Amino acid sequence: MNIPLISWIASGAQALPILASFRYGKALPVPRRWVVVWSALLLLNDAVLLWYAQHHIPNLWIGYFVHPLVLAAALMALSYWQPSPRVRTLYRWSIPFSILILILVSALVEDRTSHSLITGPLEDLILFAASLATLLTCAWRLEGSLVRQDWFWVGIGLALLYGSSAGFDPIARALVGQDLATLVKVHKLGAGIDLAAAFLVAWGMLCPILPLRASSGPTSSASLPSPSSSAHSAPPW
């Protein structure tokens, strides 16, 4: 079947955060560098998915390898925006634990021949919760303009992306082989959400570089330049 135009556009839009990062070059703060990694992984994932789909080759297995890396990059970016060192450490320790859980579930429980029923939604819920918690925690301690904060726009983009996609795989799994027309509509809707999320994250990458106030009082360097200078768009078939 033909791949909807919106899927190509949404997949390409995942390069927007990378392009936006060029504004600050080597001065790009560390959390935004991890957003670049996250965006690059998604872009590569969708490029491979679209190529396989265009050639009618099964591509569902790709996500089981790429998604843990995407999760790790997103959690690392979010960890740098945490005002509390303890929460920052918690985010980072959650990375190997989450990846281990995902690997065990995908190996022992998941049916990898179809859309993910457990692994995909679990990963999405982890990142949705982490993004939402970051928004709430940082906004609670904020002194200044909310819309000038990089974590605000990136957090909204991630929460929108992963909150919407948590139920995508189970719905797609139910529709495969049953209602192709509805499945295509679901893919188009998901691609539209992906497109909006990409713009939100890219806007956050363009925000001015501002210090992040730590819970202990002094200003954290998490959003300052480093001293040395960091889901459903492509239809799986």
N, C-alpha and C positions, 0 to 999 in steps of 0.2 A: 504494500500500500504506500501511497505518497505521504511523505512527512509534511505536516502542516507548516506553513511559512512562519507562524508565530513561534514554533519550536526552534527554527533556525535563528530567528531574531533573538529569542530569549537566551539561547546558548551563547551566541556571540556577545550579548550584553554582559556576560560574566567577565568579560575583559575590561569593563568600565572601571572597576576599582583599581585594576592594575594601571590603566592609563591615568587615572586620577592621582595615583601615587607619584607620578613623575613631577607633580607640582613642587614637591619638597626635595626630591632627589635623595642625596645622601643624608639629609637632615630628617628623613622620614622616621617618626617615632617607632619604637620596637613593636607595640601592639599593631600598628598599621602594617608593619612588615609581615607579621603573621597573617593579617587579612589578605595581603598579596599572595602568600603561599596558599591560603584557603581558596582564593579565587582562581589561582592557576591550576590547582588540583581539580576544581569543578569544571574549568574550561577544558582541560585535558580529558576528563571523564566524559563530558558531553561530546567532544570531538570523536572519541572512539565509539561511543554509543551510536551517534548519528551515522558514522561510516558503516558500522555493522548493520544498523537498521536499513540503510539505503541498499545494502547488498543482501538483505534478507538473511542475515546470519544471526543466530541467537546471541544476545548480548547481556542477559540478566546477570550472568556470573561476574561481570566486570565490577559491579557495585560492591561486591563482597570484599574486594581487594582495595578499592579506592576509598570507600566511605570511612573506614577507620582512620585513614590518614587525614581525611577532611575533618572528621570530628576532633582529632588531636590538634590540628592547626587552629580551628575555631576556638577551642577551649584555651589554648595558649594565648591567643589574642585577647580573649575576655579576661584571662587571669591578670594580665598587666593593667587592666583598668580597675581592679579591685582596690578600694581605699585601705582595706585591712590586710596586713601581711598574712594573717592566719587564713583568711578567705582565699587569698592569692595562692597560698600553698595548697589549700583544699582543692582548688580548681586543677592545679597541676597534678596532684596525686590522683585525681579522678580520671585522668587520661589513661594510664595503664590499666586501671581497674575496669573502666568502661570498655576498652578495647578487648580485654580478656573476656568479659561477659559476652560481648558481641561475637567473638570468635567461638566461644563455647555454644552459644545459642544457634549460630549458623551451622556449626558442625554436627550438633547433636539433636537439634529440634527442627530447624528450618527446612522446608522443602525448597531447595535451590533451583528447581526446574521451572518455577513460576515466580510471579511477583512476591516479594518478601511479605510474610504475614506477621512476623515478630521482629526480626532484626532491624529492618528499615524504620518501622514506627518507633521502636525503642531508641534508636539513635536520634531520630527527629525529636522525640520527647525530651531526651537528655539536653540537646542543644537549645530547644525552646525554653526549657526551665532555666538553663544557664544564662541565656540571653535576657530573659525576663528578670531574673534575679539581679543581673548586672545593672539593668535599667533602674530598678527600684532602689538598689543599694547606693548607686552613684548619685541618683537624683535626690535621695534623702540627705546626702552630705554636701550637695552642690551649693556653692556661693557664686552666683553669676548667671549669665544667660544660658538657658538650657539648649537652645538651638545652635549654639556655637561649639557644642561639645561633640567630638568625634564619636565617642561611645554611644551617644544618644541616637544618632542616625544609623550607625552600624548595628546597634542593639535592636532597634526597631526592624531593620531589614532582616536580620537573622531570625527574630521572633516571628515575623510575618512568613518568612520562607519555611521554617521548620514547623511552626504551628499549623500551617495549612497542609504541609506534606505528610504530617503524621498519619492521616487517614487515607492517604493517596494509594499506597500499595495494596491494602486490603480491598479497597473499592475496585482498583484495577484488576486484582486477582479474581474478584467475583464477576467482572465483566468480560474477561478474556474468554473467547469462544462462545459467548452468550449474546453480547450486544456490542458489536464493533462500533456502531455509530455513536453510542453513548461513551464508549471508551475514548474515542477520538475527541469528543467534546470535553471530557475530563482532562485529557492531555493538554488541550488548548487552554482551558482555564488555569491549569497548573503552570503552563508556560507564561501566561499573562501575569500570574503572581510572582513567578521567578523574575520576570522583567522588572516589575515594580521594586522587588527586593534589591536587585542589582543597582538600580538608580539610587535607592536609599543608602546603600553601603558606599557607593561611589561618592555621594554627596558628603558622607562622613569623612571620607578620605581627603576631601578638599577643605575641611574645616581648619581654622587656624590652630597652630600647635600651642596648647595651653597646659599648664601644670595641673596635676591631679592631687587634691588634698588628701593626705593619709589620715587614718583614724587617730594616730598617735600625736598629731599636731603639725609636724613639719611637712613641707610639700614633697610629695613623692616624685621621683624622676621617671615614673612609668610612661608618661606621655611626652616627655622631653626627648630631644634627639639623643641617640646613643653617642657616647664619647668618640667612637671610631668612625662614625659617619657624620620590622623589620619587621537537583533533586527531581525535579521532574520536567526539566526543559526538554531534554532529549528523550523521545519515546522509547522505552525498552520493549523489545519484541522477542 
